[in-house]
Amino acid sequence: MAINAKCLYVVMMDVEPEKEAEFNEIYDKEHIPILLKVPGVLSAARYKTSEEGVPRYLAIYECESPDVPTGEAFRQASDTGEWAPKIRPFTRNRSRIVYTRITPQ
C-alpha cells in the first residue's frame, strides 16, 4: 500500500472471540477481494493490534474519491457473500471514517 490515493476509508472493529478465525478467513478470502472489484477501490490492507481500549482490527482502503466508500456499488459489495450474514452480526465497536488527502496534492 503506497498511499497515493485521494481518499482513505478506514474501518475499525472488534469481533466476538468465538468468531475470530472465521472473521479473518472470510475477510481475507472473500470480503476484501469483493471490495477490490468496486470501481475506484485501489487497494486494501488489514491490521491487528494487541493494545487495550481500541478496536482490535483495522482495514484501510485506498480509493479514488471520498464518494467511493459511500456509494451504492461499495454498499452492495459489502453486503455480498458470507460477510453480512455470518460475520457482521458478531462485530462490535465498529467505526468507519473517510479521510481525504490534503497534502501533497
Backbone hydrogen bonds in HBPLUS format (Angstrom, degrees):
<---DONOR---> <-ACCEPTOR-->    atom                        ^
c    i                          cat <-CA-CA->   ^        H-A-AA   ^      H-
h    n   atom  resd res      DA  || num        DHA   H-A  angle D-A-AA Bond
n    s   type  num  typ     dist DA aas  dist angle  dist       angle   num
A0101-ARG N   A0006-LYS O   2.87 MM  95  5.05 171.6  1.87 132.4 135.3     1
A0007-CYS N   A0063-CYS O   3.21 MM  56  5.07 133.3  2.44 157.0 150.2     2
A0063-CYS N   A0007-CYS O   2.89 MM  56  5.07 168.6  1.91 146.8 146.4     3
A0008-LEU N   A0099-TYR O   2.82 MM  91  5.06 159.2  1.86 144.4 151.2     4
A0099-TYR N   A0008-LEU O   2.74 MM  91  5.06 171.0  1.75 160.6 163.6     5
A0009-TYR N   A0061-TYR O   2.85 MM  52  5.02 161.7  1.88 148.3 154.4     6
A0061-TYR N   A0009-TYR O   2.87 MM  52  5.02 162.1  1.90 146.1 152.2     7
A0010-VAL N   A0097-ILE O   2.79 MM  87  5.19 170.2  1.80 163.7 164.3     8
A0097-ILE N   A0010-VAL O   2.86 MM  87  5.19 161.9  1.89 151.9 158.0     9
A0011-VAL N   A0059-ALA O   2.89 MM  48  5.15 167.1  1.90 156.0 159.6    10
A0059-ALA N   A0011-VAL O   2.78 MM  48  5.15 154.2  1.84 151.7 159.6    11
A0012-MET N   A0095-SER O   2.86 MM  83  5.12 160.0  1.90 148.6 155.0    12
A0095-SER N   A0012-MET O   2.87 MM  83  5.12 148.4  1.97 148.4 150.8    13
A0013-MET N   A0057-TYR O   2.99 MM  44  5.36 152.3  2.07 140.2 145.7    14
A0057-TYR N   A0013-MET O   2.95 MM  44  5.36 163.8  1.98 165.4 168.0    15
A0014-ASP N   A0092-ARG O   2.87 MM  78  5.25 165.2  1.89 158.6 158.9    16
A0092-ARG N   A0014-ASP O   2.98 MM  78  5.25 153.2  2.05 131.7 135.7    17
A0016-GLU N   A0090-PHE O   2.97 MM  74  5.63 152.0  2.05 156.2 165.3    18
A0019-LYS N   A0016-GLU O   2.88 MM   3  5.46 157.9  1.93 123.0 130.5    19
A0020-GLU N   A0017-PRO O   3.26 MM   3  5.18 166.7  2.28 105.5 109.5    20
A0023-PHE N   A0019-LYS O   2.78 MM   4  5.87 158.0  1.83 158.7 166.4    21
A0024-ASN N   A0020-GLU O   3.01 MM   4  6.23 165.6  2.03 153.5 155.2    22
A0025-GLU N   A0021-ALA O   3.04 MM   4  6.26 161.8  2.08 148.9 154.2    23
A0026-ILE N   A0022-GLU O   2.90 MM   4  6.01 174.7  1.91 157.0 158.6    24
A0027-TYR N   A0023-PHE O   2.89 MM   4  5.91 158.5  1.93 148.0 155.2    25
A0028-ASP N   A0024-ASN O   2.99 MM   4  5.99 168.8  2.00 146.8 150.1    26
A0029-LYS N   A0025-GLU O   2.88 MM   4  5.82 165.2  1.91 151.2 156.3    27
A0030-GLU N   A0026-ILE O   2.92 MM   4  5.17 145.6  2.04 132.0 138.8    28
A0031-HIS N   A0026-ILE O   2.85 MM   5  6.12 165.6  1.87 154.3 159.1    29
A0032-ILE N   A0027-TYR O   2.97 MM   5  5.94 171.0  1.98 160.0 159.7    30
A0034-ILE N   A0030-GLU O   3.03 MM   4  6.15 154.9  2.09 152.5 159.5    31
A0035-LEU N   A0031-HIS O   3.00 MM   4  6.28 164.6  2.02 155.3 159.5    32
A0036-LEU N   A0032-ILE O   2.86 MM   4  6.02 150.5  1.95 159.1 167.4    33
A0037-LYS N   A0034-ILE O   3.14 MM   3  5.50 153.9  2.21 107.5 115.4    34
A0038-VAL N   A0035-LEU O   3.09 MM   3  5.43 161.4  2.13 110.5 116.4    35
A0041-VAL N   A0038-VAL O   3.07 MM   3  5.72 167.3  2.09 144.4 144.7    36
A0064-GLU N   A0040-GLY O   2.82 MM  24  4.99 146.6  1.93 141.2 151.6    37
A0042-LEU N   A0062-GLU O   2.74 MM  20  5.29 159.6  1.78 147.2 152.5    38
A0062-GLU N   A0043-SER O   2.98 MM  19  5.21 152.6  2.06 130.7 139.5    39
A0045-ALA N   A0060-ILE O   2.98 MM  15  5.40 142.0  2.12 143.4 155.0    40
A0060-ILE N   A0045-ALA O   2.85 MM  15  5.40 162.2  1.88 159.4 165.5    41
A0047-TYR N   A0058-LEU O   2.72 MM  11  5.03 152.9  1.79 154.0 158.2    42
A0058-LEU N   A0047-TYR O   2.96 MM  11  5.03 158.4  2.00 143.8 142.4    43
A0049-THR N   A0056-ARG O   2.90 MM   7  5.16 151.4  1.98 144.6 153.2    44
A0068-VAL N   A0065-SER O   3.18 MM   3  5.73 158.9  2.22 114.6 120.1    45
A0071-GLY N   A0068-VAL O   3.13 MM   3  5.19 162.5  2.16 108.5 113.9    46
A0075-ARG N   A0071-GLY O   3.09 MM   4  6.35 161.7  2.13 149.3 155.0    47
A0076-GLN N   A0072-GLU O   2.87 MM   4  6.05 165.5  1.89 155.1 158.6    48
A0077-ALA N   A0073-ALA O   3.00 MM   4  6.12 157.8  2.05 141.8 148.4    49
A0078-SER N   A0074-PHE O   2.88 MM   4  6.09 154.0  1.94 149.9 156.9    50
A0079-ASP N   A0076-GLN O   3.16 MM   3  5.21 141.6  2.31  97.7 108.7    51
A0080-THR N   A0077-ALA O   3.11 MM   3  5.10 162.5  2.14 105.3 110.5    52
A0086-LYS N   A0082-GLU O   2.91 MM   4  5.53 156.5  1.97 151.9 159.5    53
A0087-ILE N   A0083-TRP O   2.98 MM   4  5.10 153.1  2.05 135.7 142.2    54
A0088-ARG N   A0083-TRP O   2.97 MM   5  6.09 168.4  1.98 155.6 158.2    55
A0090-PHE N   A0087-ILE O   2.77 MM   3  5.49 155.5  1.83 130.1 138.1    56
A0091-THR N   A0088-ARG O   3.12 MM   3  5.35 168.2  2.13 118.4 118.4    57
